[in-house]
Amino acid sequence: MNEFFSMNEFFSMNEFFSMDDFASSSLYKLNNIKIISNIQQFKNCIDLSEININTTIYFIKTVDEININNFKEITMEYIEINQLLLKFKLNSKHILVTLDSESSNYLSSSVVGAARYFDEFLELKLFTLNFDKQSIINQDIISIIPTIVNWDFSIHREFFIKNNNVFYERYKKETNLNQNFKSNSYIELKKENRELFKLKLSPNLEYQLKQREVKLESNQVEVKVMAFGINYKDYLIYSGNAPPEIANRLSGDLSDQNFAMTFQVLLQELVQMGSDRSGVDLILNTLSSNYMDSNFKSLTTGGRIVDLSVTHLNTNEYTNNNNFKYNFGYFNIELLFISNEIKRTLLKKITSAIESNKLDNILPITEYSNKEIKDAIEYINQRKHIGRKITKLNYEINGLGETILITGQSGIILDILKWILMYSKTVKNVIIITKSKLKWGLEFVINSYKENINFYFKSLDISNLEALENSISEVLLSSNIKNIDSIFHFAFEQVFGEVQDISLNHLNRSHSAKTLGAINLHNLSIKLKWKLTNFVMASSVASCIGSTDQCSNVCANLVLDSLSKYRKSIGLPSICTNWGMLQSSGFVARNQSVIELLDGQGLNPLPINTIVGSLDLMIQNQDQSTNLLLSNFNFTRLLNFQGSIFNKFDYQLNLVRGLKQVNVNISQEDTIDSIFLNKLAELLSIDQNKINIEVKLNSLVKKRLEIGNNLKGV
């Protein structure tokens, strides 16, 4: 068997172990060992047919500690070896050996990232051995390497050798989140996968958890409600004197009597309050046209009705001319029929007023928490309120400090910044560093909050340490800011390239903002002695499972993973999350082909509320928040991938395999709910579509039994 060692021609000795030591260890007291130092020598070996199916290639440049001056070139050499193996269809075994890749030698993780990318090419025989200092000098451990890299030894191809023990990595789904992750942001408990559910008020104004549709159609939008106003109509619906508006549209035979009674009560209350009026002067937005007679009966002489929409009117509904005999008037405004010039003028005025925070509100506003909505609606019936009653979400971000520094200005970081500015009561200063010029999205956010927040925008290349230090020092001196409390590093450049097109340029672009930017911030925070509370970095699920045509991105993200572990090992705060596909306005959202690619890889999008909610939990639970993987996987699709790296998910994948083995017909969209309903319909001998999921199960079964007994009696 041929043994090839790819190693540096010139290298520095490691305190514990060097590449020379590894190459001369007892493992390699074999015949026909050849040590090479560069990729050209490797090409020469191919030309001489010295590399074949029996050849084992050990890449050991990552045993010595590498630095920012050579880690990209070393990564490229490993990539080039694999490119040549693919090009010439050589089935040689290629083994990557690293030392402390998840701690002090974290830059070697760039090469490990390349190995994970190439895992999808099944014709390659790749292994990765990650040693710590203690294990790599143990000859007993070294002697078992031939067993570990035996193709039939294990389904895993990446191993971690720590404390003289061999490990492989597996992922498990985090459970008991409410117990493991504590939160002071909400009083109520967090729920896992909250984006899958919605809260619905019962007729008694009690919250009920309902399943909601996550996937929106092309003509749909999702609106996040931060606060909403209530009026007397809400009380009418709550008290049973008016049906919900959806019932108004569907029911044509409802009596007008309920509304007549309601307005009689209204007139009685006007008298009790000392009024001599026989009705009201103005009604804004009537109840549905089915009850137009009752609307008119509530008016005093000369009263007016003004509808701000005509969507409730149709050609099949009529009103009586007698409704207008007491100098009553009916008017409506429909924006569709107002000239565009008038609408543009009005929208400009409104937009300007909103941006400058000069939109006057002449009516007092009383705020209620969303948990007090019942109290708010019942208070309306007391007739003591003036102005508007609104219910507002009770939420606050804790632990960010006064000054935050963020990198990047597009994609998910823009959503995170808006979340911070909206819900943090402590943040006073925001330093923004990005390579590009100020974009309109960030400019709008700055203009919206600049009266209460100090913004400092710097356009520079964050991979340039000197420029970064000068810019930050300038901000700190000019603003008298004493400390930076939190860093959110989200700068990146997305790079794509097919396997044979991967070049050093790809690595330079991917590592520039993401990797070198993170390292510069790490080193600068230590040099300037910032007392950081949070150092948040954005990694990707790609660093865990690889990603088609994204080799350099996988490399860059895995370096951030290891840098985060290193920071934690030396007692510094760090949060680095492997995010799945994000449902935001970023790069993925703007590229349909990328969405389809990730969807085909079994990655479903994560909603914004899940992203910021999870980030909030991680900030409050930093002791267990480093290198968490947060992704909405479609394990049915993930099962179709054959790369060894997906065996890390065998806990979840085995569940899918088990369902297939018992011939359960589960499509991609099927859920546990649909399986349950299908079985229930079969047992009750009814159509699944006729099952009312709002009805409790015991009530449904009871009704079915009653029907069965009645049939027997017949």
C-alpha positions as CSV (number, residue, x, y, z in Angstrom):
1,M,0.0,0.0,0.0
2,N,1.3,3.5,-0.9
3,E,1.2,6.2,1.8
4,F,1.3,9.8,0.7
5,F,1.8,12.6,3.2
6,S,0.8,16.1,2.0
7,M,2.8,18.5,4.2
8,N,4.5,21.8,4.4
9,E,8.0,22.0,3.0
10,F,8.8,24.5,5.8
11,F,7.0,24.3,9.0
12,S,7.3,25.4,12.7
13,M,7.5,22.8,15.4
14,N,4.5,22.3,17.6
15,E,5.1,22.1,21.3
16,F,3.4,18.7,21.6
17,F,3.5,17.3,18.1
18,S,4.5,18.2,14.6
19,M,3.9,16.8,11.2
20,D,7.4,15.2,11.2
21,D,6.4,13.3,14.4
22,F,3.1,12.2,12.8
23,A,4.8,11.0,9.6
24,S,7.5,9.0,11.5
25,S,5.2,7.5,14.0
26,S,4.9,3.7,14.5
27,L,1.8,3.6,12.3
28,Y,3.8,4.4,9.2
29,K,6.7,2.0,9.6
30,L,5.6,0.6,6.3
31,N,7.2,0.2,2.9
32,N,6.7,2.6,0.1
33,I,5.9,5.9,2.0
34,K,6.2,9.1,0.0
35,I,6.1,12.5,1.5
36,I,5.2,15.4,-0.7
37,S,5.0,19.1,0.0
38,N,2.9,20.8,-2.7
39,I,0.1,20.2,-5.1
40,Q,2.4,20.0,-8.1
41,Q,4.2,17.0,-6.7
42,F,0.9,15.4,-6.2
43,K,0.0,16.0,-9.9
44,N,3.3,14.5,-10.8
45,C,2.5,11.3,-8.9
46,I,-0.8,11.1,-10.8
47,D,1.1,11.5,-14.1
48,L,3.4,8.7,-13.1
49,S,0.4,6.5,-12.1
50,E,1.7,6.2,-8.6
51,I,-1.8,6.8,-7.1
52,N,-4.4,4.1,-7.4
53,I,-7.2,2.4,-5.5
54,N,-4.7,1.0,-3.0
55,T,-3.2,4.4,-2.2
56,T,-3.9,6.2,1.1
57,I,-3.4,9.9,1.2
58,Y,-2.9,11.6,4.6
59,F,-3.3,15.4,4.6
60,I,-1.5,16.6,7.7
61,K,-0.7,20.2,7.1
62,T,-3.5,20.9,9.6
63,V,-1.5,19.2,12.4
64,D,0.6,22.3,12.9
65,E,-1.1,25.4,13.9
66,I,-2.0,27.5,10.9
67,N,-2.7,31.2,10.8
68,I,-4.6,33.9,8.8
69,N,-1.7,34.2,6.4
70,N,-1.8,30.6,5.2
71,F,-5.1,28.9,6.1
72,K,-6.8,29.7,2.8
73,E,-3.9,28.4,0.8
74,I,-3.8,25.2,2.9
75,T,-7.6,24.8,2.4
76,M,-7.2,25.2,-1.3
77,E,-4.5,22.4,-1.5
78,Y,-6.9,20.0,0.2
79,I,-9.6,21.0,-2.3
80,E,-7.3,20.6,-5.2
81,I,-6.4,17.1,-4.2
82,N,-10.1,16.1,-4.2
83,Q,-10.7,17.9,-7.5
84,L,-7.9,15.8,-9.0
85,L,-9.2,12.6,-7.5
86,L,-12.6,13.3,-9.0
87,K,-11.2,14.4,-12.4
88,F,-9.2,11.3,-12.8
89,K,-11.7,9.0,-11.1
90,L,-9.2,7.8,-8.6
91,N,-10.7,5.9,-5.6
92,S,-7.8,6.5,-3.3
93,K,-8.5,6.9,0.4
94,H,-8.0,10.5,1.5
95,I,-7.6,11.2,5.2
96,L,-7.6,14.6,6.8
97,V,-5.8,14.9,10.2
98,T,-6.2,18.0,12.3
99,L,-5.1,19.1,15.8
100,D,-7.2,21.2,18.0
101,S,-9.4,22.3,15.1
102,E,-12.2,23.2,17.6
103,S,-10.1,25.3,19.9
104,S,-6.8,27.2,19.5
105,N,-6.2,25.9,16.0
106,Y,-9.7,26.9,14.9
107,L,-8.5,28.1,11.4
108,S,-7.9,24.5,10.4
109,S,-11.7,24.1,10.5
110,S,-11.7,25.7,7.1
111,V,-10.2,22.5,5.8
112,V,-12.6,20.4,7.7
113,G,-15.4,22.4,6.1
114,A,-14.0,21.5,2.7
115,A,-14.1,17.8,3.7
116,R,-17.8,18.2,4.7
117,Y,-18.6,19.8,1.3
118,F,-16.9,16.9,-0.6
119,D,-18.9,14.4,1.4
120,E,-21.7,14.5,-1.2
121,F,-19.3,13.0,-3.8
122,L,-19.8,9.4,-3.0
123,E,-17.0,8.3,-5.3
124,L,-14.5,9.9,-2.9
125,K,-13.2,7.9,0.1
126,L,-12.8,10.7,2.6
127,F,-12.1,10.5,6.4
128,T,-11.5,13.3,8.9
129,L,-9.6,12.7,12.2
130,N,-9.8,15.5,14.7
131,F,-7.2,15.0,17.5
132,D,-6.5,16.9,20.7
133,K,-3.0,17.3,22.0
134,Q,-3.3,14.5,24.5
135,S,-4.4,11.9,22.1
136,I,-2.2,12.7,19.1
137,I,1.0,11.7,21.1
138,N,-0.5,8.5,22.3
139,Q,1.0,5.7,20.2
140,D,-1.8,3.3,21.2
141,I,-4.4,5.7,19.7
142,I,-2.2,6.2,16.6
143,S,-2.0,2.5,16.1
144,I,-5.8,2.1,15.8
145,I,-6.1,4.6,12.9
146,P,-6.0,1.8,10.2
147,T,-9.0,0.3,12.0
148,I,-10.9,3.6,12.2
149,V,-10.4,4.4,8.5
150,N,-11.4,0.9,7.4
151,W,-14.4,1.5,5.0
152,D,-16.4,-1.2,6.7
153,F,-15.6,-0.2,10.3
154,S,-18.4,2.4,10.6
155,I,-20.9,4.3,8.6
156,H,-19.3,7.5,9.9
157,R,-16.3,9.2,8.2
158,E,-15.6,12.0,10.6
159,F,-14.1,11.2,14.1
160,F,-13.0,13.1,17.1
161,I,-10.2,11.7,19.2
162,K,-10.2,13.4,22.6
163,N,-8.8,12.3,25.9
164,N,-7.5,9.1,24.2
165,N,-11.1,8.1,23.2
166,V,-12.6,8.0,19.7
167,F,-16.0,9.7,19.2
168,Y,-18.3,10.4,16.3
169,E,-20.9,13.2,16.2
170,R,-24.7,12.8,16.4
171,Y,-27.5,15.4,16.5
172,K,-30.5,15.0,18.7
173,K,-33.6,17.2,18.9
174,E,-33.6,19.5,21.9
175,T,-36.4,18.7,24.2
176,N,-37.7,20.3,27.4
177,L,-36.9,23.8,26.2
178,N,-39.0,25.4,28.9
179,Q,-37.0,23.7,31.5
180,N,-33.6,24.1,30.0
181,F,-33.9,27.6,28.6
182,K,-35.1,30.2,31.0
183,S,-36.6,33.5,29.8
184,N,-37.4,36.8,31.5
185,S,-38.8,38.3,28.3
186,Y,-42.2,36.7,28.6
187,I,-44.2,35.9,31.8
188,E,-45.8,33.0,30.0
189,L,-43.8,29.9,29.0
190,K,-42.3,29.5,25.7
191,K,-43.6,26.9,23.3
192,E,-41.5,24.9,20.9
193,N,-42.3,25.6,17.2
194,R,-44.6,28.5,18.0
195,E,-44.7,29.5,14.4
196,L,-46.8,26.4,13.7
197,F,-49.7,27.7,15.9
198,K,-51.9,30.7,16.4
199,L,-53.8,32.0,19.4
200,K,-57.5,32.4,18.9
201,L,-59.9,34.0,21.4
202,S,-62.9,31.9,22.4
203,P,-66.4,33.5,22.7
204,N,-65.6,33.9,26.4
205,L,-62.3,35.7,25.5
206,E,-60.1,32.9,26.6
207,Y,-57.0,32.1,24.4
208,Q,-57.0,28.8,22.6
209,L,-54.1,27.3,20.7
210,K,-54.8,26.5,17.1
211,Q,-52.7,25.1,14.3
212,R,-52.1,27.6,11.5
213,E,-51.0,27.3,7.9
214,V,-47.3,28.2,7.7
215,K,-46.9,28.2,3.9
216,L,-48.3,31.2,2.3
217,E,-49.7,31.3,-1.2
218,S,-48.2,33.7,-3.8
219,N,-50.9,36.2,-3.3
220,Q,-50.9,36.2,0.5
221,V,-48.9,38.2,3.0
222,E,-48.5,37.6,6.8
223,V,-49.0,40.6,9.0
224,K,-47.4,40.8,12.5
225,V,-49.8,42.6,14.9
226,M,-48.1,44.5,17.6
227,A,-51.1,46.3,18.9
228,F,-54.8,46.6,17.9
229,G,-57.7,48.9,18.8
230,I,-61.1,47.8,20.1
231,N,-64.4,49.5,20.0
232,Y,-68.0,48.9,21.0
233,K,-68.6,46.5,18.2
234,D,-66.1,44.1,19.9
235,Y,-68.2,44.3,23.0
236,L,-71.4,43.6,21.0
237,I,-69.8,40.5,19.6
238,Y,-68.5,39.4,23.0
239,S,-71.8,39.9,24.7
240,G,-73.7,37.9,22.0
241,N,-75.6,40.9,20.7
242,A,-73.8,40.8,17.3
243,P,-72.3,37.9,15.4
244,P,-68.7,38.1,14.1
245,E,-68.4,39.8,10.8
246,I,-67.7,36.6,8.9
247,A,-71.2,35.4,10.0
248,N,-72.7,38.6,8.7
249,R,-71.4,37.8,5.2
250,L,-72.6,34.2,5.3
251,S,-76.0,34.5,7.0
252,G,-78.8,36.2,5.2
253,D,-81.6,35.1,7.5
254,L,-80.4,36.6,10.8
255,S,-82.9,38.8,12.5
256,D,-82.5,42.6,12.9
257,Q,-84.1,42.3,16.4
258,N,-80.8,41.8,18.3
259,F,-79.5,45.1,16.9
260,A,-82.7,47.0,17.6
261,M,-82.5,45.9,21.2
262,T,-78.8,46.9,21.4
263,F,-79.5,50.4,20.2
264,Q,-82.5,50.7,22.6
265,V,-80.0,50.0,25.4
266,L,-77.7,52.6,23.9
267,L,-80.4,55.3,23.9
268,Q,-81.3,54.4,27.5
269,E,-77.7,54.8,28.5
270,L,-77.5,58.2,26.8
271,V,-80.5,59.3,29.0
272,Q,-78.9,58.0,32.1
273,M,-75.7,59.9,31.3
274,G,-77.8,63.2,31.3
275,S,-78.1,63.5,27.5
276,D,-81.4,64.8,26.0
277,R,-80.4,63.5,22.6
278,S,-82.5,60.9,20.8
279,G,-79.5,59.3,19.1
280,V,-75.9,59.8,18.0
281,D,-74.7,62.4,15.4
282,L,-72.2,60.3,13.6
283,I,-71.6,56.6,13.0
284,L,-68.2,55.7,11.5
285,N,-68.1,52.2,9.8
286,T,-71.5,50.6,10.1
287,L,-72.3,47.1,10.9
288,S,-73.1,45.0,7.8
289,S,-75.8,46.2,5.4
290,N,-78.1,43.5,6.7
291,Y,-78.6,45.7,9.7
292,M,-78.7,49.1,8.0
293,D,-82.2,49.9,9.4
294,S,-80.8,49.6,12.9
295,N,-77.9,51.9,12.0
296,F,-80.3,54.6,11.0
297,K,-82.5,54.1,14.1
298,S,-79.5,55.0,16.3
299,L,-79.1,58.4,14.7
300,T,-80.5,61.7,16.0
301,T,-82.0,64.3,13.7
302,G,-79.4,65.4,11.1
303,G,-77.2,62.4,12.0
304,R,-74.8,61.0,9.4
305,I,-73.4,57.6,8.6
306,V,-69.9,57.4,7.0
307,D,-68.5,54.1,5.8
308,L,-64.8,54.0,5.1
309,S,-65.3,51.1,2.7
310,V,-68.0,49.7,0.4
311,T,-66.8,46.1,0.5
312,H,-70.0,45.1,2.5
313,L,-72.3,46.5,-0.2
314,N,-73.6,44.6,-3.2
315,T,-76.2,44.9,-5.9
316,N,-78.6,42.4,-4.1
317,E,-79.1,44.6,-1.0
318,Y,-81.5,47.5,-0.8
319,T,-82.5,50.1,1.8
320,N,-85.7,52.0,2.4
321,N,-86.0,55.7,1.5
322,N,-87.7,56.3,4.8
323,N,-84.3,55.9,6.4
324,F,-83.4,59.4,5.2
325,K,-86.5,61.3,6.2
326,Y,-85.1,63.0,9.4
327,N,-82.4,64.7,7.5
328,F,-80.2,61.6,7.8
329,G,-77.3,61.2,5.5
330,Y,-75.2,58.3,4.3
331,F,-71.7,58.7,2.8
332,N,-68.9,56.3,1.9
333,I,-65.3,56.6,0.9
334,E,-63.7,54.0,-1.3
335,L,-60.1,54.5,-2.1
336,L,-60.4,52.5,-5.3
337,F,-62.5,55.3,-6.8
338,I,-60.4,58.2,-5.6
339,S,-58.0,59.7,-8.1
340,N,-54.4,58.5,-7.9
341,E,-53.1,62.1,-7.6
342,I,-55.2,62.7,-4.4
343,K,-54.0,59.4,-3.0
344,R,-50.4,60.1,-3.7
345,T,-50.7,63.5,-2.0
346,L,-52.3,62.0,1.1
347,L,-49.8,59.1,1.3
348,K,-46.9,61.5,1.1
349,K,-48.3,63.6,4.0
350,I,-49.0,60.5,6.1
351,T,-45.6,58.9,5.3
352,S,-43.8,62.2,6.2
353,A,-45.7,62.5,9.4
354,I,-44.9,58.9,10.4
355,E,-41.2,59.2,9.6
356,S,-40.9,62.4,11.6
357,N,-43.0,61.1,14.4
358,K,-45.4,64.0,14.0
359,L,-48.6,62.1,13.4
360,D,-50.8,63.8,16.0
361,N,-53.2,61.8,18.0
362,I,-55.9,64.0,19.6
363,L,-57.6,61.2,21.4
364,P,-56.2,59.6,24.6
365,I,-55.0,56.0,24.3
366,T,-55.4,53.5,27.1
367,E,-53.1,50.5,26.8
368,Y,-54.0,47.0,28.0
369,S,-51.7,44.0,27.9
370,N,-52.7,41.2,25.6
371,K,-53.5,39.2,28.7
372,E,-56.0,41.8,29.8
373,I,-58.2,41.9,26.6
374,K,-61.2,40.7,28.5
375,D,-60.9,43.5,30.9
376,A,-60.5,46.0,28.1
377,I,-63.7,44.9,26.3
378,E,-65.7,44.8,29.4
379,Y,-64.5,48.3,30.3
380,I,-65.9,49.6,27.0
381,N,-69.4,48.6,28.1
382,Q,-69.1,50.9,31.1
383,R,-69.3,53.9,28.8
384,K,-66.6,55.8,30.7
385,H,-63.8,55.7,28.1
386,I,-62.8,58.5,25.9
387,G,-60.5,57.8,23.0
388,R,-59.1,54.5,22.0
389,K,-58.5,51.3,23.9
390,I,-55.6,49.2,22.6
391,T,-54.1,45.9,23.7
392,K,-50.3,45.6,23.4
393,L,-47.8,42.7,23.5
394,N,-46.0,42.4,26.9
395,Y,-42.4,41.7,25.8
396,E,-38.9,43.1,26.5
397,I,-35.3,42.1,25.5
398,N,-32.9,41.8,28.4
399,G,-29.1,41.7,28.6
400,L,-27.8,43.7,25.6
401,G,-26.3,46.7,27.4
402,E,-26.2,50.3,26.2
403,T,-23.9,49.9,23.1
404,I,-24.2,47.3,20.4
405,L,-22.0,46.8,17.3
406,I,-23.5,45.0,14.3
407,T,-21.9,44.0,10.9
408,G,-23.9,43.8,7.7
409,Q,-27.0,45.7,6.8
410,S,-29.2,43.4,4.7
411,G,-31.0,40.1,5.3
412,I,-31.7,38.8,8.7
413,I,-29.5,41.3,10.6
414,L,-31.9,44.0,9.5
415,D,-34.8,42.2,11.1
416,I,-32.8,41.5,14.2
417,L,-31.8,45.2,14.5
418,K,-35.5,46.3,14.2
419,W,-36.3,43.7,16.9
420,I,-33.7,45.1,19.2
421,L,-34.7,48.7,18.7
422,M,-38.3,47.9,19.2
423,Y,-38.1,45.8,22.4
424,S,-34.8,46.7,24.2
425,K,-35.1,49.5,26.8
426,T,-31.3,49.6,27.5
427,V,-29.8,50.0,24.0
428,K,-28.7,53.7,23.4
429,N,-25.9,53.4,20.9
430,V,-25.7,51.3,17.7
431,I,-22.5,51.1,15.7
432,I,-23.0,49.6,12.2
433,I,-20.1,48.4,10.1
434,T,-20.6,47.2,6.5
435,K,-18.5,47.2,3.4
436,S,-21.3,48.6,1.2
437,K,-22.8,52.1,1.3
438,L,-25.9,52.9,3.3
439,K,-29.0,51.1,1.8
440,W,-32.5,52.3,2.0
441,G,-33.7,49.6,4.3
442,L,-31.2,50.4,7.0
443,E,-31.7,54.1,6.4
444,F,-35.4,53.8,7.0
445,V,-34.7,52.0,10.3
446,I,-32.2,54.7,11.4
447,N,-34.7,57.5,10.6
448,S,-37.4,55.7,12.5
449,Y,-35.4,55.5,15.7
450,K,-32.8,58.3,15.5
451,E,-34.7,60.5,18.1
452,N,-34.0,58.0,20.9
453,I,-31.0,56.0,19.6
454,N,-27.5,57.2,18.5
455,F,-26.4,55.6,15.3
456,Y,-22.9,55.4,13.9
457,F,-22.6,54.1,10.4
458,K,-19.1,53.1,9.0
459,S,-18.5,51.8,5.5
460,L,-15.3,49.8,5.5
461,D,-13.8,46.4,4.8
462,I,-14.1,44.6,8.1
463,S,-11.4,42.1,7.1
464,N,-8.9,45.0,7.3
465,L,-7.9,45.0,11.0
466,E,-6.2,48.4,10.9
467,A,-9.2,50.2,9.2
468,L,-11.6,48.5,11.6
469,E,-9.7,49.5,14.7
470,N,-9.3,53.1,13.5
471,S,-13.0,53.5,12.7
472,I,-14.2,52.0,16.0
473,S,-11.7,54.1,18.0
474,E,-12.9,57.2,16.2
475,V,-16.5,56.5,17.2
476,L,-15.6,55.7,20.8
477,L,-13.6,58.9,21.2
478,S,-16.1,61.2,19.5
479,S,-19.1,59.9,21.3
480,N,-17.6,59.3,24.7
481,I,-18.8,55.7,24.6
482,K,-16.9,53.8,27.3
483,N,-17.6,50.2,26.3
484,I,-19.1,48.0,23.6
485,D,-21.5,45.6,25.3
486,S,-22.8,43.4,22.5
487,I,-21.5,42.4,19.1
488,F,-23.7,40.9,16.3
489,H,-21.5,39.7,13.5
490,F,-23.7,38.9,10.5
491,A,-21.5,40.2,7.6
492,F,-21.0,37.7,4.8
493,E,-20.7,37.2,1.0
494,Q,-22.5,34.3,-0.6
495,V,-20.3,32.5,-3.1
496,F,-21.3,29.7,-5.5
497,G,-19.2,27.5,-7.7
498,E,-19.3,24.0,-9.1
499,V,-16.7,21.5,-7.8
500,Q,-14.1,21.9,-10.5
501,D,-14.5,25.7,-10.5
502,I,-13.6,26.2,-6.9
503,S,-10.6,28.5,-6.6
504,L,-8.6,30.6,-4.1
505,N,-10.8,33.5,-5.2
506,H,-13.9,31.8,-3.8
507,L,-12.1,31.2,-0.5
508,N,-10.9,34.8,-0.3
509,R,-14.4,36.2,-0.9
510,S,-16.2,33.8,1.6
511,H,-13.6,34.2,4.3
512,S,-13.2,38.0,4.0
513,A,-16.2,39.4,5.8
514,K,-17.4,36.4,7.7
515,T,-14.1,34.7,8.9
516,L,-11.6,37.6,9.0
517,G,-14.2,40.0,10.2
518,A,-15.1,37.7,13.2
519,I,-11.4,37.1,14.0
520,N,-10.7,40.9,13.9
521,L,-13.6,41.6,16.2
522,H,-12.4,38.9,18.5
523,N,-8.8,40.2,18.7
524,L,-9.9,43.8,18.9
525,S,-12.3,43.2,21.8
526,I,-9.4,41.6,23.7
527,K,-6.9,44.3,22.8
528,L,-9.2,47.2,23.7
529,K,-10.5,45.3,26.8
530,W,-14.2,45.5,26.0
531,K,-16.3,44.0,28.7
532,L,-18.6,42.1,26.3
533,T,-21.8,40.7,27.4
534,N,-22.6,39.1,24.0
535,F,-20.6,38.1,21.0
536,V,-23.1,36.7,18.6
537,M,-22.1,35.2,15.3
538,A,-24.2,33.8,12.5
539,S,-23.2,30.4,11.1
540,S,-25.1,28.1,8.9
541,V,-26.5,24.6,8.7
542,A,-24.2,24.2,5.7
543,S,-21.2,23.9,8.0
544,C,-22.9,20.8,9.6
545,I,-24.1,19.0,6.5
546,G,-22.3,20.7,3.6
547,S,-24.2,22.4,0.7
548,T,-24.1,21.9,-3.0
549,D,-21.9,24.4,-4.9
550,Q,-21.1,26.3,-1.7
551,C,-17.7,24.8,-0.6
552,S,-16.1,28.1,0.4
553,N,-19.2,29.1,2.4
554,V,-19.1,25.8,4.3
555,C,-15.4,26.5,5.1
556,A,-16.1,30.0,6.4
557,N,-19.0,29.0,8.6
558,L,-17.2,26.1,10.2
559,V,-14.4,28.5,11.2
560,L,-16.9,30.6,13.0
561,D,-18.2,27.5,14.8
562,S,-14.8,26.6,16.1
563,L,-13.9,30.2,17.0
564,S,-17.0,30.3,19.1
565,K,-15.9,27.1,20.9
566,Y,-12.5,28.6,21.4
567,R,-13.9,31.8,22.9
568,K,-15.9,29.7,25.4
569,S,-12.9,27.6,26.3
570,I,-11.0,30.7,27.4
571,G,-13.9,32.2,29.3
572,L,-15.2,34.7,26.8
573,P,-18.9,35.0,25.9
574,S,-19.9,33.6,22.5
575,I,-23.1,32.5,20.7
576,C,-22.7,30.9,17.3
577,T,-25.9,29.4,15.8
578,N,-26.1,27.1,12.8
579,W,-29.1,28.7,11.2
580,G,-31.2,26.8,8.6
581,M,-33.0,28.5,5.7
582,L,-34.2,31.8,7.0
583,Q,-37.5,33.4,6.0
584,S,-36.3,37.0,5.6
585,S,-35.6,39.6,3.0
586,G,-32.0,38.4,2.6
587,F,-30.0,36.7,-0.1
588,V,-32.1,33.5,-0.1
589,A,-35.4,35.3,-0.2
590,R,-34.3,37.2,-3.3
591,N,-33.1,34.1,-5.2
592,Q,-35.7,31.6,-6.1
593,S,-33.1,29.1,-7.4
594,V,-31.4,29.0,-4.0
595,I,-34.8,28.5,-2.3
596,E,-35.5,25.5,-4.6
597,L,-32.0,24.2,-4.0
598,L,-32.3,24.3,-0.2
599,D,-35.9,23.0,-0.3
600,G,-34.6,20.0,-2.3
601,Q,-32.0,19.5,0.4
602,G,-34.7,19.1,3.0
603,L,-34.5,22.6,4.5
604,N,-37.8,24.4,5.2
605,P,-37.7,28.2,6.0
606,L,-37.6,29.5,9.6
607,P,-40.0,32.3,10.3
608,I,-38.7,35.6,11.6
609,N,-40.4,35.2,15.0
610,T,-38.7,31.9,15.5
611,I,-35.3,33.4,14.7
612,V,-35.5,36.4,17.0
613,G,-37.3,34.3,19.7
614,S,-34.6,31.7,19.7
615,L,-31.9,34.4,19.7
616,D,-33.5,35.9,22.7
617,L,-33.4,32.6,24.5
618,M,-29.8,32.0,23.6
619,I,-28.8,35.4,24.9
620,Q,-30.4,34.7,28.2
621,N,-28.9,31.1,28.4
622,Q,-25.4,31.5,27.2
623,D,-24.0,28.6,29.2
624,Q,-25.8,26.2,26.8
625,S,-26.2,28.3,23.6
626,T,-22.9,27.8,21.7
627,N,-23.1,26.0,18.4
628,L,-26.8,25.1,18.5
629,L,-28.3,24.0,15.2
630,L,-31.6,25.7,14.5
631,S,-33.3,24.4,11.4
632,N,-36.7,23.2,10.2
633,F,-35.7,20.0,8.5
634,N,-37.8,17.9,6.2
635,F,-36.4,14.5,7.3
636,T,-38.3,12.7,4.6
637,R,-36.3,14.5,1.9
638,L,-33.1,14.4,4.0
639,L,-33.4,10.6,4.0
640,N,-32.7,10.6,0.2
641,F,-29.2,11.9,0.7
642,Q,-26.5,9.2,0.9
643,G,-23.5,11.2,2.1
644,S,-22.0,9.8,5.4
645,I,-22.4,13.2,7.1
646,F,-26.2,12.7,7.2
647,N,-25.7,9.7,9.5
648,K,-25.3,12.3,12.2
649,F,-29.1,12.7,12.1
650,D,-29.8,9.0,12.4
651,Y,-31.9,9.5,15.5
652,Q,-34.5,11.4,13.4
653,L,-33.9,9.6,10.1
654,N,-34.5,6.2,11.8
655,L,-38.0,7.4,12.7
656,V,-38.7,8.1,9.1
657,R,-37.3,4.8,8.0
658,G,-39.4,3.1,10.6
659,L,-42.6,4.7,9.3
660,K,-41.7,3.6,5.7
661,Q,-41.0,0.0,6.9
662,V,-44.6,-0.3,8.3
663,N,-45.9,1.0,5.0
664,V,-47.4,4.2,6.4
665,N,-48.3,6.4,3.5
666,I,-46.9,9.7,4.6
667,S,-46.5,12.4,2.0
668,Q,-44.2,15.3,2.5
669,E,-47.1,17.5,3.7
670,D,-48.6,14.9,6.0
671,T,-48.5,15.5,9.7
672,I,-49.3,13.6,12.9
673,D,-52.6,15.4,12.9
674,S,-53.6,14.2,9.4
675,I,-52.6,10.6,10.3
676,F,-54.7,10.8,13.4
677,L,-57.7,12.3,11.6
678,N,-57.5,9.7,8.9
679,K,-57.5,6.9,11.4
680,L,-60.4,8.5,13.4
681,A,-62.5,8.8,10.3
682,E,-61.8,5.2,9.5
683,L,-62.9,4.1,13.0
684,L,-66.1,6.3,12.9
685,S,-66.9,5.4,9.3
686,I,-67.2,9.0,8.2
687,D,-65.6,11.2,5.7
688,Q,-62.4,12.9,7.2
689,N,-63.5,16.3,5.8
690,K,-66.7,16.1,7.9
691,I,-64.8,15.9,11.2
692,N,-65.0,19.3,13.0
693,I,-61.6,19.7,14.6
694,E,-63.0,22.3,16.9
695,V,-65.1,19.7,18.7
696,K,-63.6,17.8,21.6
697,L,-62.9,14.1,20.9
698,N,-65.1,12.8,23.7
699,S,-68.0,14.9,22.4
700,L,-67.5,13.6,18.9
701,V,-67.5,10.0,20.0
702,K,-70.5,10.5,22.2
703,K,-72.5,12.0,19.4
704,R,-71.5,9.1,17.1
705,L,-72.7,6.6,19.8
706,E,-76.0,8.4,20.2
707,I,-76.6,8.2,16.4
708,G,-75.7,4.6,16.5
709,N,-78.2,3.9,19.3
710,N,-80.9,5.8,17.5
711,L,-80.4,3.7,14.4
712,K,-80.7,0.6,16.4
713,G,-84.0,1.8,17.8
714,V,-85.3,2.4,14.3
